[in-house]
Amino acid sequence: MIIQKKRAEYRLLTVFVILLAAAVVVTGCGKKEAAQEEKQTAVGEKKEAGGHHGGHEGEHGGHEGEEPGVVTLPPEKQKSSGIEVKKVALEDAAVPLSATAVIEMNMDRSAKISPRVTGKAVRIIASQGDRVKTGQTLAYLDSVELDQTWADYLKAQGKVELAGTNLQREETLFEKKVSPEKDVLKAKQELGEAEADLNLAKERFRLLGVNVSQFEATRGNGSHPLIPVTTPVGGVVIEKTVTQGEMVNSEKALFTVADLSTLWVVIDIYEKDISRLRRGTGVKVSVAAFPEKTFKGKISYISDVVDEKTRTEKARVTIDNSSGLLKPGMFATVLTEATSGGTERLIAVPEEAILIDGTKRKVFIQIAPDKFKMREIEAGRTLGGRLEVISGLKEGEMVAVKGAFILKSELKKGELVDEHGHGK
């Protein structure tokens, strides 16, 4: 009985173990299938998402159209818009002469103003920076010489009046046959001498710069004229070196006045380039202060002497400065139109083909019959309406020589459309 009972318990235990193992297997398979199903679902979602993303990318690419800086324009529209292209090639170009220069005052229109005599500055009218006209008084001086001249003038005036009165009296007496004719003649002689002394005093005033007749018409009692210091040219007071009450003499320049509406540009020309210059040769002047501007002029003078130390010769350009932008003392670069003996092989394009973007220079290259790409270049010298290209262009490339601004406008339109599309 005991043995049978144990056998029954053994069978029951075996069945339990088998059932437990089966349950474990079934559970494991369910988890595996769930994991596979989850994995498949994730992959499907990823693929679907990828498909949508690809569709967006395709839509985005179609919206943008081309890579940045590229313009698409059909050939017929290029023709109607006046766009012209030309193949880039090396060419023989007459290279203008470039030289350094310094801007100076036009010495033909400037003046250093000194007093005519030693005296005391009693009134200062002009200040540095003032604009003055020709003949305008800048200061007034008083001097011992002026006082003496004034005394002599008054004395001569008194003699003229007295001699004139005496002559009238003698003429009356002569008419009445009271006095002889010789007394009349003597009175006339005395009047002539008095008038000569008065004229001499007036001349001395003129040499001092004083218009005594004008002064007498406006003078007050007990006053005497002052010596005016006037400017012989109109312009700007560049320098003032006199102060109120200072004693000055003719060796000291009290003021410097210059007409800056025209200036001199003094160029240093190397000996080897002298033969390329002529009077009347046109030049373009540029300065660091205004790199975007050029000032035109012509060579008005070429020195006849070469500096032994620098082996250079001075040339001078008279340039219009009515804008007031140029200042004496500025350094400048001068590009002359002289071409003799200055031929080089280089790449150049018309100035209208180049677009200015700040400090950058750009052109449009034709990369297909209906496509243009904007490219930055490095520009060099100006060659009479054309611009040398140092880098950025190669032989054989097609560059838009006309209509660059139209291509730029088309490019801007595309960028605006692209931004509007992104905004949506």
Helices and strands as residue ranges (DSSP letters): H 2-64, E 70-72, H 75-80, E 84-87, E 91-94, E 98-105, G 107-109, E 110-113, E 119-124, E 131-132, E 137-142, H 144-175, H 181-208, H 212-218, E 227-230, E 235-240, E 247-248, E 255-258, E 262-270, G 271-276, E 282-287, E 295-306, E 312-320, E 331-336, E 343-346, E 348-350, G 351-353, E 355-357, E 360-368, E 371-382, E 386-391, E 398-402, H 404-423
